[in-house]
Amino acid sequence: MDVFLPFVSLVFLSAGLGIDNGLLIEFSLKTLNLEPRKHLIWRSVALLMAALLRIVFLFSLSRLSFLERPLPDYAWLPNRWFSAHADELTWMSLVLFAGGLIILFMAVWEYYHKLRAEMDGPHHGETATETGTGRMLAVVFYLASMNILFSLDSVFAAVAIMDLDTQFGWMVAAILLASLVMVFGMIPISAIIAKNKHFGVLMLSILAVIATKLLVDGTGAHFSNGLLIFIIGILLLNDAAQAVIDRAAAKRKLRMAARQK
């Protein structure tokens, strides 16, 4: 049970965070006007490469021994400003704190992106272009850059939920399983999320909680994984309850409209 709940939570979270990355890959590949079979192959390859990139980041974090060294006594290091035990901080503490800031930035950026998509339309500013070597290289470079950004929040979320030293294998398995879910279910999953806008806001709320845990851990304090999973569970239950209420309200409106006719 100590591993099961964090593992399931990480699979769910990695798949949820991968939705936007998958849609980015989908829209970018559409600009190349590929044949349906090639489009499917390249989309699957891009999603799997994104998963491998996250595993590489995780492996790098687990192998960098200097991260366990004490943090220098520099007053400009932000996580020292909030620490009651500044002498116990390590470079890993700074990495966790930076990860919390990165996730907060990504959550705000995602919210802005979703808001603009609702205001201007999801394809605002997109134009069809002919397929060519230059265009393909530009798309590959763009996807590689964005995959790095999307991988950072997934990696730091994994570090927040599971222990990097003792549960590395489980973390890798969760990322690979989530990538397989994305490869085979991205289209129906994205359709469900597009139909239920509150799912996107739910993911941003979960990201905010994860960022809080990383920021707390980065200052030398302790935010337990159990408390993190409990809060995520409460957010999920709250979202599910709101969905039930919204569905009941929609049915009531339909019944009232039918009676008026």
Helices and strands as residue ranges (DSSP letters): H 4-30, H 36-63, G 65-68, H 78-81, G 86-88, H 91-120, H 133-161, H 168-195, H 198-218, H 225-260
